[in-house]
Amino acid sequence: MGSEINVRVTGSSGQGIVSAGTLLARVYRDGGRHVFAVQDYMSRIRGGNNFVQLRAADRPVRAPRAKADIIAALDGQGARANAAALAPGGLLLADELTAINQYMVHSEMCANWGYQKLHKQFEKRAITEMKHAEKLIGRILFLEGTPTVSVLRKMNIGADVPKQLAGDHALEAGAIKSYNEAIVQAGEAGDYATRDILQAILNDEDGHIDEIEELQDQVGQMTLPVFLSTQVKE
């Protein structure tokens, strides 16, 4: 498959969705790409959700793809309404933004309980996830998309440390699956710069899940009370 990108511009009626899609198509054509564009039946009611989807490739294209690599959402309603249309490897920031929030909540809960070591570990991971989000936002903007930052996945906030670790493990496992799929997709599309960015993030996520599993092993080996007694001071 040749190099191509599929972008969906979505938002409410009256926000200039068609104009934005037309301008984006012109940019791709001026850059030497073949472009196929399709729009849904536009809502006549101001505030109804609409979208325009573009497929730009280095070869002639005569049909859209069902999934989008990038969703450029002009409002939260558009982001929520079109999240299911994002390709498995699409650059939706939901995973990273959810991770930031979940780790920060767990970090502050541990600080409140007096577990300073866990507090610092969770906080450090939240900062790493922030850096991941920055990289993704930068790449989306480079690809002339608009970052979707208004959608979060379901957070798993643990009521105690074992549940926190279990929720964080599930979060990282889901992210690793998504990044593996995205890396394959980027390689197939010939977008090697994006693939390299995603691979670097994946390496960090692999490290995160190793750290979580190490903590879970320690809880199992030491028993929970003994483990928690080791987390009180840095």
C-alpha positions in Angstrom: 0.0 0.0 0.0 1.3 3.4 -0.9 1.6 6.3 1.4 -1.8 7.7 2.4 -3.6 9.4 5.2 -7.3 9.5 6.1 -8.6 12.5 8.0 -12.1 13.2 9.3 -13.0 16.8 10.1 -16.0 16.9 12.4 -17.9 19.3 14.5 -21.3 21.1 14.8 -23.3 22.6 12.0 -22.3 26.2 11.4 -18.6 25.7 12.4 -17.4 25.6 8.8 -16.7 21.9 8.5 -17.1 21.9 4.7 -14.8 24.9 4.4 -12.2 23.3 6.6 -12.4 20.1 4.6 -12.1 21.9 1.3 -9.1 23.8 2.5 -7.4 20.7 3.8 -8.0 18.9 0.5 -6.5 21.8 -1.3 -3.4 21.6 0.8 -2.9 17.9 0.1 -3.5 18.5 -3.7 -1.0 21.4 -3.7 1.4 18.9 -2.1 1.1 16.5 -5.0 -1.4 14.1 -3.4 -4.5 12.6 -4.9 -7.5 13.4 -2.8 -11.0 11.8 -2.4 -13.4 13.6 -0.1 -16.9 12.6 1.1 -19.3 14.3 3.5 -22.2 13.0 5.5 -25.7 14.4 5.0 -25.2 17.7 6.7 -27.4 18.6 9.6 -29.7 21.5 8.8 -30.0 22.2 12.5 -27.2 24.4 13.9 -25.4 22.4 16.5 -26.0 19.0 14.9 -22.9 16.9 14.3 -21.4 16.7 10.8 -18.2 15.5 9.2 -16.1 15.6 6.0 -13.6 12.7 5.4 -10.6 13.0 3.2 -8.4 10.3 1.8 -5.1 11.6 0.4 -2.6 9.3 -1.3 0.3 9.3 -3.7 -1.8 7.3 -6.2 -5.4 7.9 -7.5 -8.1 7.1 -5.0 -11.8 6.7 -5.8 -13.4 5.8 -2.5 -13.1 6.7 1.1 -11.9 4.4 3.9 -14.3 3.5 6.7 -11.7 4.4 9.4 -9.8 7.6 9.9 -6.1 7.9 10.9 -6.8 11.4 12.4 -10.0 12.9 13.7 -9.8 16.7 13.7 -12.7 17.5 16.1 -13.7 21.1 16.4 -15.8 20.4 19.5 -16.3 17.8 22.2 -19.5 16.6 20.6 -17.7 15.8 17.4 -14.9 14.0 19.2 -17.4 11.8 21.1 -19.7 11.1 18.1 -16.8 10.1 15.8 -14.4 8.3 18.2 -15.6 4.9 16.9 -14.6 5.9 13.3 -10.9 6.2 14.4 -8.7 3.5 12.9 -7.1 1.2 15.5 -3.8 3.0 15.1 -5.3 6.4 14.8 -3.6 9.3 16.7 -6.4 9.8 19.2 -4.9 11.1 22.5 -7.5 9.4 24.7 -5.2 6.7 25.9 -2.4 9.1 27.0 -4.8 11.7 28.5 -6.6 8.9 30.5 -3.2 7.6 31.7 -2.2 11.1 32.9 -5.3 11.5 34.9 -5.4 8.0 36.4 -1.7 8.1 37.4 -2.1 11.6 39.0 -5.2 10.5 41.0 -3.4 7.4 42.2 -0.3 9.4 43.0 -2.2 11.8 45.2 -4.1 9.0 46.9 -0.8 7.4 47.9 0.5 10.7 49.1 -2.6 11.1 51.3 -2.1 7.6 52.7 1.6 8.3 53.4 3.1 6.0 50.8 5.7 8.5 49.4 7.6 6.0 47.3 4.4 5.0 45.4 3.4 8.6 45.2 6.6 9.5 43.4 6.5 6.5 41.1 2.9 7.2 40.0 3.8 10.9 39.6 6.8 10.0 37.4 4.7 7.9 35.1 2.1 10.7 34.8 4.9 13.0 33.7 6.1 10.5 31.1 2.6 10.2 29.8 2.4 14.0 29.5 5.5 13.9 27.3 3.9 11.2 25.2 0.9 13.3 24.7 3.1 16.3 23.6 4.8 14.1 21.0 1.5 12.9 19.6 0.1 16.4 19.5 3.2 17.6 17.7 2.9 14.9 15.1 -0.9 15.5 14.6 -0.2 19.2 14.0 2.6 18.4 11.6 0.2 16.2 9.7 -2.2 19.1 9.6 -4.8 17.6 11.9 -6.4 19.0 15.1 -5.6 17.1 18.3 -8.7 15.6 19.9 -8.2 16.3 23.6 -11.8 16.2 24.9 -12.3 12.4 25.0 -11.1 10.1 27.8 -11.3 6.4 28.2 -12.9 4.9 31.3 -10.5 5.4 34.2 -10.0 2.6 36.7 -9.4 4.3 40.1 -8.3 1.8 42.7 -9.7 2.0 46.2 -6.5 0.4 47.5 -3.0 -0.1 46.2 -3.5 -3.6 44.7 -6.6 -2.3 42.8 -4.6 0.7 41.7 -1.8 -1.6 40.3 -4.4 -3.8 38.6 -6.1 -0.8 37.0 -2.8 0.7 35.8 -1.7 -2.7 34.4 -4.9 -2.9 32.4 -4.4 0.7 31.2 -0.8 0.0 30.0 -1.8 -3.4 28.4 -4.4 -1.6 26.3 -2.0 1.1 25.3 0.6 -1.4 24.3 -1.9 -3.2 22.1 -2.9 0.1 20.4 0.7 1.2 19.8 1.6 -2.1 18.3 -1.3 -1.8 15.9 -0.5 1.8 15.1 3.2 1.0 14.4 2.2 -1.7 11.9 -0.3 0.7 10.2 2.2 3.5 10.0 4.8 1.2 8.4 2.2 -0.1 5.9 1.4 3.6 5.0 5.1 4.4 4.5 4.9 7.0 7.3 8.2 6.0 9.0 8.6 9.2 11.0 5.3 8.5 12.8 6.3 4.9 13.2 9.5 5.9 14.9 7.6 8.2 17.3 5.2 5.5 18.2 7.9 2.9 18.7 9.7 5.2 21.2 6.5 5.7 23.1 5.8 1.9 23.0 9.2 1.3 24.6 8.3 3.5 27.5 4.9 1.8 27.9 6.7 -1.6 28.0 8.9 -0.2 30.8 5.8 0.9 32.7 4.1 -2.4 32.6 7.4 -4.1 33.8 7.5 -1.7 36.7 3.9 -2.4 37.6 4.4 -6.2 37.4 7.5 -5.9 39.6 5.4 -4.1 42.3 2.6 -6.7 42.0 5.2 -9.5 42.5 6.6 -7.7 45.6 3.1 -7.5 47.1 2.6 -11.2 46.5 6.0 -12.2 47.9 6.0 -9.8 50.9 2.3 -9.7 51.7 0.5 -6.4 51.4 1.2 -5.0 54.9 5.0 -5.6 54.7 5.1 -4.2 51.2 3.2 -1.0 52.2 5.6 -0.6 55.1 8.5 -0.3 52.6 6.7 2.5 50.7 6.4 5.0 53.5 9.7 6.8 53.0 11.7 7.6 49.8 
